[in-house]
Amino acid sequence: MVQAFEWKYVFKAMPRLLHFIPITLLIWSAIILSGIVVGSIFAVIRTKHIPVLEQLVRVLLSVVRGIPPLTQLFIFYFGMPALFLKIGIDLTRINGMWFVILAYGLSNGAIISENLRAAFASVGKGQEDAAYSIGMSGTKTFFRIMIPQAMVVALPSFGNLCVAALKNTSLAFAVGVIELMTTANQLGSYTLHRMECYVAVALIYYVLYLIIRSIFKLIEHKVSYQRD
């Protein structure tokens, strides 16, 4: 049954939805952090051309980038418990939030690794050689010369990735995680004013997007100012 749209139900839904913003931000933060860790490892493997591992990472990145995010989530949520059950490990009681973090952490890691690899390539071989010529080790060169400059190059694309990761958190409702989108669905079912609940959650996501975008613009401005 469809009800006529009324703005008052948008504002009525807001307090209930705002209560679940911390959970959404927690999932988002965990996705970003796990993506940075995974992406950094993959980027180092590909930049240093480590045998066997580089080929495995190439295949994994190709698979991850070619599968839709929701499908990846379902593979982790339904596939991992089924696989581990074969060896006697029961994962069915694990909170769905962890599968969301695993799935999208890996997915974001794949994108981050490609961005970092391109950023490392932009630094230039000459600076690496110059660091070696003054006695710096490979590790010091990587962390003191390569990474700081690569991070500056990768910053804009990383900001876009953070925004995309925020939007992907809305898919967590598909595996029963209680967050913003799940709550909007529940409120819509209870009040029969689904459109108002979705408009309310859309406004919240948009405000979060504006905040994240503003933070990254500020960081980019400061970084570019320091470089100049």
TAHUHU-V556029 format. One record per residue. N is the residue number from 1. D_FIRST is the distance of its C-alpha to the first C-alpha in whole Angstrom. Layout:
n,d_first
N,D_FIRST
N,D_FIRST
//
This chain:
n,d_first
1,0
2,4
3,7
4,10
5,13
6,15
7,18
8,19
9,16
10,18
11,21
12,20
13,19
14,22
15,25
16,23
17,23
18,26
19,27
20,27
21,29
22,32
23,31
24,29
25,33
26,35
27,33
28,34
29,37
30,38
31,37
32,39
33,42
34,42
35,42
36,45
37,47
38,46
39,46
40,50
41,51
42,50
43,51
44,55
45,55
46,54
47,57
48,59
49,59
50,59
51,60
52,57
53,55
54,55
55,54
56,51
57,49
58,49
59,48
60,45
61,44
62,44
63,41
64,39
65,39
66,38
67,35
68,32
69,31
70,28
71,30
72,33
73,31
74,30
75,34
76,35
77,32
78,32
79,36
80,38
81,37
82,38
83,41
84,43
85,42
86,45
87,47
88,46
89,44
90,41
91,38
92,35
93,35
94,36
95,33
96,31
97,32
98,35
99,34
100,32
101,35
102,37
103,35
104,35
105,38
106,40
107,38
108,39
109,42
110,43
111,42
112,44
113,47
114,47
115,47
116,50
117,52
118,52
119,53
120,56
121,57
122,57
123,59
124,62
125,65
126,67
127,66
128,66
129,69
130,71
131,69
132,71
133,74
134,74
135,74
136,70
137,69
138,66
139,64
140,65
141,64
142,61
143,60
144,62
145,62
146,59
147,56
148,56
149,57
150,54
151,52
152,52
153,51
154,48
155,47
156,45
157,43
158,43
159,41
160,38
161,38
162,37
163,34
164,33
165,33
166,31
167,28
168,29
169,28
170,24
171,25
172,26
173,22
174,23
175,26
176,24
177,26
178,25
179,25
180,23
181,20
182,20
183,19
184,17
185,15
186,15
187,15
188,11
189,10
190,12
191,11
192,7
193,9
194,10
195,12
196,14
197,15
198,16
199,18
200,20
201,21
202,22
203,24
204,26
205,27
206,28
207,30
208,31
209,32
210,34
211,36
212,37
213,38
214,40
215,42
216,43
217,44
218,46
219,48
220,48
221,50
222,52
223,53
224,54
225,56
226,58
227,59
228,60
//
